[in-house]
Structures are given as C-alpha cells and as structure tokens.
Amino acid sequence: MFDIDSWQEIFDTIRKNKLRTFLTGLSVASGIFILVILLGFGRGMENGIRKEFEADATNRIWVWTQVTTKEFKGLNPGRSIQLKNSDFDHINQVYEDQLEYKSGLFRVRGASINYKKESGSYSVQGIGPEYQKIENQKMVLGRYLNESDIKTRNKVVVISKKIKRELLKKVEEPLNEYLQISGINFKIIGVYMDEGGEREENRVYIPITTAQTVFNGSEKLGNIGFTLQPEENFEKSLEVSHKFTKEIKQYLQQSHTVSPDDNSAINVHNMLDEAKRFYTLTESIAFFFWFVGICTIIAGVVGVSNIMLIIVKERTREIGIRKALGAKPWSIIGMIMQESIFVTTVAGFVGLFLSMGLLEIVGPNVEVDYILNPSVDLTIALTMVFVLIIAGALAGFFPAWKAAHIQPIEALKDE
C-alpha cells in the first residue's frame, strides 16, 4: 500500500543530505553506465566479427599446395606439389552429397590488363561458376560465369566495380566491351562487387577452362575451394568439416606421394576453425565485460550499504522511539529498505538511460575495425532493471536488519 508519510520521510532525509545522496547515487549510476557501455561494445565486437565473416562463406574450405619438406618413399624433400583437375573431379565425385559449392582456381601469372589506352595491374583468375557463392560476391551488372562458358571455353570476363571505375572510366555501359588480357580480347559480361570491400575487388575472372587453354595451364590448378552443406548447428558443421578436411588431405597426400606428417606440402584451410576462434574470443570478452561491470555495480551497492549504515546510526534515537511506541521490526526494515531501493533505482535508471542514449547516438557512427554498431537490446535493459531492484534491496537489507534489532532502551540512551 502507498504510504505518503513514508515517502515524505525519504524525501526529507534526501534534502537534509543532498551531497551524500548525490555521491551515493553517482556510484550506482556510474556502475550501471560502465556495465551497459561495456556490454554495448561487446555486442559491437560480435557484430563486427560477424560482418567480417560475411565477406566470404563462413563454411569455406580452401586447398592449396607448396613444396614437400620431408623425404618419403625414396623421394627427396623440396618437390613442388601441383593440384590438377583430376584431384578436383575425384573430390567432387566422392563427396558430391556433402558439397554445397565447389570450384577450382587457376591463376594467370604476369598477365597485363588493358582497356583501349588504359591499363592496370590486377589479378587474373580462372574459376568455375560456383566460385561466386564461395566468395559471396554479388552482381551489379550483367551475369556471372556459367557452365556454358566453361564447356565452350568462352573468352569472357567478369570485372569488379573497382576495375570498372579505374579502367572504364567514361563507359556507362561496360557490358559487351572488350578487355585485353595479355593482348587477347575478352568480352565483359558482368560487373561484381565483393562484400569484403575493394581489397577483394582487385581481380578479374575468366572461365577456368579458358584460362588453362589460353594461358598454358594444361590440367593445373592453383587452389580448390569448397563449401559444405549446412548442418543443424555450428558444432555439427564443425565436426563434419573436420572429417571432410582430414579425408581430402589424406587423399591428396596419397595421390601425390607426400609423407602423412608433412604439414607443408598439402594445405587445407577451414574457415569454421577461424570462426570458432573468433566467436570464442567474443564470448570471453563478453564474460570479462560482465565481470567488470558487475564488480563496478557491487562497489556502488557496497557504498549505498555503508551510507545506509551511517543513516541508521544517525537515526538510532528516532528508531528507539518508534520501537518504544510499538513499531514492529518489519516496519523498521521496510522504512530503511524503501529509502535504499529508491536511491539505488533512481540512480541506476539515470545511468541506464544515459548509457543507452550514448550508444544510440554514437553507436551507428563508430567506424573501427571489428566493431560495428555497439548497442544493447531490450532484454539486456530489462535485466539491468531487475539487477537494480535486487541491488537496492540488498544494499538496504543488512543496515535495516541491524536497525530492527536495536533495543529501545539502548537507542534512547544514544547521543
């Protein structure tokens, strides 16, 4: 029941001790403020890391080779291992049901790229149609490479927004224009953009069969890329991808006569492992932020509790008179706790609103690597409200309990 007399007493006490109340509230408000800001930036880091992984397929697996470092079956170390179309075809055939997207990749070394009088230094890569999904690229104009281009070895090329801007400066419609790659004309059929930004747009793509035929690639591959079919959860995806990478590495070691313990010749990179490391890191950072924030709140609550002890000491004679006139212990406890909860809750809400307001204003404008739009959702805000109420109750309970057990005769003797 609402008791106006109790609230008048609380406000009278606050007016008499303005500075003390302000400093007490400041400690609680700063605790909530720090906690919310830390949690906001923890969420910002999670958003930023997730955005980084969106630049490519999260479940992407890349295979590439280098030179052997160990002697094996009479073969000396230092041999260059070369991936071939047959390697790609075998893996594609054996694991067809598990694969979502796949593509071989052949890099054209030392190729010059020209458009009329303009020239630039860009990477030329021969790829398959599904490479677009592996790299998470989006078409701005035209189309991507397709199976028909692969089968007929078409001399067609897909360029990036960056390359269009730099080479085809005044060309509004680049489709069907011709790009010269090492003096050979390739028709532009599409313009792509990469989620990874311009650093990923320094490449032009041609059909892998065309690249191998025109640029003396024969059956050679530089890389092989895969993504696996989605699983019901991240842990299952990680388990399946580990099994897949282990098996294809063993196959390639056997087919190219590489020692099983040679970790340099055959390389398989699983993006899910990297994703797991980053997600584990963000979880650890979030836990640390919670720990620091909660400790800060506890420090504020301890300050409130100490202040309430002082208030109890100052009001010892008053409490004795109340008990002598028949006040029950729980009414004394309620009086002290009500003041504690009020001060803590008001100060906490001030800290909560200030911190959330700051995140709302500053968050969308934060442009830092691996931090994107730091914010705190409604669930966290409601949790903070619950924490405030509990903190205020705890801060006032122990002083109130002490006040409730003061003997009236002893209290009336207090000076």
C-alpha positions in Angstrom: 0.0 0.0 0.0 1.2 3.5 -0.8 2.2 5.3 2.4 2.7 9.1 1.7 4.2 9.6 5.2 7.0 7.1 4.4 7.8 8.9 1.1 7.8 12.3 2.9 10.4 10.9 5.3 12.5 9.6 2.5 12.5 13.0 0.7 13.2 14.9 3.9 16.2 12.7 4.6 17.5 13.2 1.0 17.0 17.0 1.3 19.0 17.1 4.5 21.8 15.1 3.0 21.9 16.3 -0.6 25.7 15.8 -1.2 25.8 12.4 0.5 22.8 11.2 -1.5 24.3 12.6 -4.8 27.6 10.9 -4.3 25.9 7.6 -3.3 23.7 7.7 -6.4 26.7 8.6 -8.6 28.5 5.5 -7.6 25.5 3.3 -8.6 24.8 5.3 -11.8 28.4 5.0 -12.9 28.4 1.3 -12.3 25.3 0.8 -14.5 26.7 3.2 -17.0 30.0 1.3 -17.3 28.3 -2.1 -17.5 26.0 -1.1 -20.3 28.7 0.6 -22.3 31.0 -2.4 -21.9 28.1 -4.8 -23.0 27.3 -2.5 -25.9 30.8 -2.6 -27.2 30.9 -6.3 -26.6 27.9 -6.6 -28.9 29.6 -4.2 -31.3 32.6 -6.6 -31.5 30.3 -9.5 -32.1 28.6 -7.6 -34.9 31.9 -6.5 -36.4 33.4 -10.0 -36.4 30.2 -11.5 -37.9 30.4 -8.8 -40.6 34.0 -9.7 -41.4 33.0 -13.4 -41.9 30.1 -12.4 -44.1 32.6 -11.2 -46.7 33.1 -14.9 -47.6 31.2 -18.0 -47.0 31.7 -18.9 -43.3 32.0 -22.6 -44.1 34.5 -22.1 -46.9 37.4 -24.7 -47.2 40.4 -23.9 -49.4 43.1 -26.4 -50.5 46.5 -25.3 -51.9 49.9 -26.9 -52.2 53.5 -25.9 -51.6 56.8 -28.0 -51.6 57.5 -31.1 -49.6 59.6 -30.8 -46.5 60.2 -34.5 -45.8 61.7 -37.5 -47.6 59.0 -40.1 -48.4 59.2 -43.4 -50.3 62.6 -42.6 -51.8 61.5 -39.1 -52.9 63.6 -36.2 -51.7 62.1 -33.1 -50.0 61.7 -29.9 -51.9 59.4 -31.3 -54.5 56.7 -28.9 -55.7 53.2 -30.4 -55.4 50.8 -29.4 -58.2 47.0 -29.8 -57.9 45.2 -31.0 -61.0 41.7 -31.2 -62.5 41.7 -34.9 -61.6 42.1 -34.0 -57.9 39.1 -31.7 -58.1 37.0 -34.2 -60.1 37.7 -37.0 -57.6 36.8 -35.0 -54.5 33.7 -33.7 -56.3 32.6 -37.2 -57.2 33.3 -38.9 -53.8 31.8 -36.1 -51.7 29.1 -34.9 -54.1 26.3 -35.3 -51.5 28.2 -33.3 -48.9 29.3 -30.4 -51.1 27.3 -27.3 -51.4 29.5 -25.2 -53.8 32.9 -26.1 -55.3 35.3 -24.5 -57.8 38.9 -25.0 -59.0 41.1 -21.9 -59.4 43.9 -21.2 -61.9 45.9 -18.0 -61.5 47.3 -16.4 -64.7 50.7 -15.2 -63.7 52.1 -11.9 -65.1 49.1 -11.1 -67.2 48.7 -7.5 -68.4 45.2 -6.0 -68.5 44.2 -3.2 -70.9 41.1 -1.3 -72.0 42.0 0.7 -75.0 44.7 3.2 -73.7 44.0 2.4 -70.1 45.9 -0.3 -68.2 46.1 -1.7 -64.7 47.7 -4.3 -62.5 45.1 -6.8 -61.5 44.9 -10.5 -60.7 43.5 -12.7 -63.4 41.9 -15.9 -62.1 40.3 -18.8 -63.9 37.3 -20.1 -61.9 34.1 -22.1 -62.1 30.5 -20.7 -61.9 30.1 -21.6 -58.2 33.1 -19.5 -57.1 30.7 -16.6 -56.8 28.9 -18.3 -53.9 32.2 -19.3 -52.2 33.4 -15.7 -52.2 29.9 -14.3 -51.5 30.1 -11.9 -54.5 27.1 -10.0 -55.9 26.4 -9.0 -59.4 26.0 -5.3 -60.1 25.6 -5.6 -63.9 25.2 -8.5 -66.3 25.8 -12.0 -65.2 28.5 -14.3 -63.7 30.3 -17.1 -65.5 28.1 -20.1 -66.2 28.5 -23.8 -67.2 28.2 -22.9 -70.9 31.2 -20.6 -70.6 33.2 -23.5 -69.0 32.2 -26.1 -71.7 32.8 -23.9 -74.7 35.9 -22.1 -73.3 34.4 -18.7 -74.0 36.7 -15.7 -73.9 34.5 -13.8 -71.5 35.4 -11.9 -68.3 33.7 -10.6 -65.2 35.2 -7.4 -63.7 34.7 -5.6 -60.4 33.2 -2.2 -59.6 36.6 -1.0 -58.7 38.2 -2.1 -62.0 35.2 -0.6 -64.0 35.8 2.7 -62.2 39.6 2.6 -62.8 39.8 1.2 -66.4 36.4 2.0 -68.0 36.2 5.5 -66.5 33.8 7.1 -69.0 32.0 3.9 -70.1 28.4 3.9 -68.7 27.5 0.5 -70.1 30.6 -1.8 -69.9 28.8 -5.0 -71.0 29.9 -6.3 -74.3 33.0 -4.1 -74.2 36.3 -5.9 -74.7 39.2 -6.1 -72.2 42.6 -7.2 -73.4 44.3 -9.8 -71.2 47.9 -10.2 -72.3 46.8 -8.9 -75.7 43.8 -11.3 -76.1 40.3 -9.9 -76.2 37.8 -11.0 -73.6 34.2 -9.8 -73.7 32.9 -8.2 -70.5 29.8 -10.0 -69.4 29.3 -8.8 -65.9 30.4 -6.5 -63.0 30.5 -7.8 -59.5 31.0 -6.4 -56.0 32.6 -8.2 -53.1 31.3 -8.0 -49.5 34.9 -7.8 -48.4 35.3 -4.4 -50.0 37.6 -3.0 -52.6 40.6 -5.0 -51.3 38.7 -8.1 -52.7 37.9 -6.4 -55.9 41.3 -6.3 -57.4 40.6 -9.4 -59.6 39.0 -10.3 -62.9 37.5 -13.7 -63.5 37.5 -15.8 -66.7 36.3 -19.4 -67.2 38.8 -21.9 -65.7 38.9 -24.0 -68.9 39.7 -20.9 -71.0 42.4 -19.9 -68.6 44.0 -23.3 -68.7 43.8 -23.5 -72.5 44.8 -19.9 -73.5 47.5 -19.4 -70.8 49.1 -22.9 -71.0 47.6 -24.1 -67.8 47.0 -27.6 -69.1 45.4 -29.5 -66.2 46.9 -27.4 -63.4 45.0 -25.8 -60.5 46.3 -23.3 -58.0 43.6 -23.8 -55.4 40.4 -25.8 -54.9 37.5 -24.2 -52.9 34.5 -25.9 -51.3 31.6 -25.1 -49.0 29.7 -28.0 -47.3 26.0 -28.4 -46.9 24.6 -26.6 -43.9 24.1 -28.7 -40.7 21.6 -28.2 -37.9 24.1 -26.3 -35.6 27.5 -24.9 -35.6 29.1 -27.7 -33.6 27.8 -30.3 -36.1 29.1 -28.2 -39.0 32.5 -28.0 -37.4 32.6 -31.8 -36.8 31.6 -32.6 -40.4 34.1 -30.1 -41.8 36.9 -31.5 -39.7 36.2 -35.0 -41.0 36.0 -33.7 -44.6 39.3 -31.8 -44.4 41.1 -34.7 -42.8 39.9 -37.1 -45.5 40.7 -34.9 -48.5 44.1 -34.1 -47.1 44.9 -37.8 -46.7 43.7 -38.5 -50.3 45.9 -35.7 -51.7 48.9 -36.9 -49.7 48.5 -40.4 -51.0 47.8 -39.4 -54.7 50.9 -37.0 -54.7 53.1 -39.3 -52.6 53.5 -37.0 -49.7 54.5 -38.0 -46.2 51.5 -38.1 -43.8 53.4 -36.0 -41.3 54.4 -33.3 -43.9 52.3 -30.3 -42.9 53.7 -28.0 -45.6 53.1 -29.8 -49.0 49.3 -30.1 -48.7 47.4 -27.3 -47.0 43.7 -27.2 -46.1 42.2 -24.1 -44.5 38.9 -24.5 -42.8 37.1 -21.1 -42.2 35.0 -22.7 -39.5 38.0 -23.1 -37.3 38.8 -19.4 -37.6 35.2 -18.6 -37.0 35.2 -20.7 -33.8 38.3 -18.9 -32.5 36.7 -15.5 -33.1 33.4 -16.5 -31.6 35.1 -18.0 -28.5 37.1 -14.8 -28.2 34.0 -12.6 -28.3 32.3 -14.8 -25.7 35.4 -14.5 -23.4 35.4 -10.7 -23.9 31.7 -10.5 -23.2 32.2 -12.6 -20.0 35.0 -10.2 -19.0 32.9 -7.2 -19.6 30.1 -8.6 -17.5 32.6 -9.4 -14.7 34.0 -5.9 -14.7 30.5 -4.3 -14.9 29.1 -6.4 -12.1 32.1 -5.7 -9.9 31.5 -2.0 -10.5 27.9 -2.3 -9.5 28.8 -4.3 -6.4 31.2 -1.5 -5.4 28.4 1.0 -5.8 26.0 -1.2 -3.8 28.5 -1.5 -1.0 28.8 2.3 -1.0 25.0 2.5 -0.7 25.0 -0.1 2.1 27.7 1.9 4.0 25.7 5.1 3.7 22.6 3.3 5.0 24.6 2.1 8.0 25.5 5.7 8.7 21.9 6.8 8.3 20.8 4.0 10.8 23.5 5.3 13.2 22.2 8.9 12.9 18.6 7.8 13.4 19.3 5.4 16.3 17.4 7.5 18.8 14.5 8.0 16.4 14.3 4.2 15.7 14.3 3.6 19.5 11.3 6.0 20.0 9.5 4.2 17.1 10.0 0.8 18.7 9.0 2.2 22.2 5.8 3.4 20.6 5.1 -0.1 19.2 6.7 -0.1 15.8 7.2 -3.6 14.5 10.7 -4.8 13.4 9.5 -5.3 9.8 8.2 -1.7 9.6 11.7 -0.5 10.6 13.2 -2.8 7.9 10.7 -1.6 5.3 11.5 2.0 6.1 15.2 1.6 5.6 15.0 -0.7 2.6 12.5 1.6 0.9 14.9 4.5 1.0 17.8 2.3 -0.2 15.8 0.9 -3.1 14.6 4.3 -4.1 18.0 5.9 -4.2 19.6 2.9 -6.0 16.8 2.5 -8.5 16.7 6.2 -9.5 20.4 6.5 -9.8 20.6 3.2 -11.7 17.9 4.3 -14.2 19.9 7.6 -14.7 23.0 5.6 -15.5 21.0 3.2 -17.7 19.3 5.9 -19.8 22.5 7.9 -20.2 24.5 4.9 -21.4 21.8 3.6 -23.8 21.3 7.1 -25.1 25.0 7.4 -25.7 25.1 4.1 -27.5 22.1 5.1 -29.6 23.7 8.3 -30.7 27.4 7.3 -31.0 26.9 3.6 -31.9 25.9 3.9 -35.6 28.8 6.3 -36.2 31.5 4.0 -34.8 33.9 3.1 -37.6 36.5 0.8 -36.1 37.8 -2.5 -37.3 35.9 -5.4 -35.8 33.4 -3.1 -34.0 30.1 -2.4 -35.7 27.1 -0.6 -34.2 27.6 -1.2 -30.5 24.2 -1.5 -28.8 22.3 -3.1 -26.0 18.9 -4.8 -26.7 15.7 -4.6 -24.7 16.3 -7.9 -23.0 19.6 -6.6 -21.5 18.0 -3.4 -20.5 15.2 -5.2 -18.6 17.8 -7.4 -17.0 19.5 -4.2 -15.8 16.2 -3.0 -14.2 15.9 -6.3 -12.3 19.6 -6.0 -11.2 18.9 -2.5 -9.9 15.9 -3.6 -7.8 17.8 -6.5 -6.3 20.9 -4.3 -5.7 18.8 -1.7 -3.9 17.2 -4.3 -1.7 20.5 -5.9 -0.8 22.1 -2.6 -0.1 19.4 -1.7 2.4 18.6 -5.0 4.0 21.6 -5.5 6.3 21.5 -2.0 7.7 17.7 -2.3 8.1 18.1 -5.7 9.9 20.6 -4.1 12.3 18.2 -1.2 12.9 15.3 -3.5 13.5 17.2 -5.3 16.3 18.1 -2.1 18.2 16.8 -2.3 21.8 14.6 0.7 22.6 16.3 1.4 25.9 19.7 1.4 24.4 18.6 3.5 21.5 17.0 6.1 23.7 20.4 6.5 25.6 22.2 7.2 22.2 23.5 10.7 21.9 
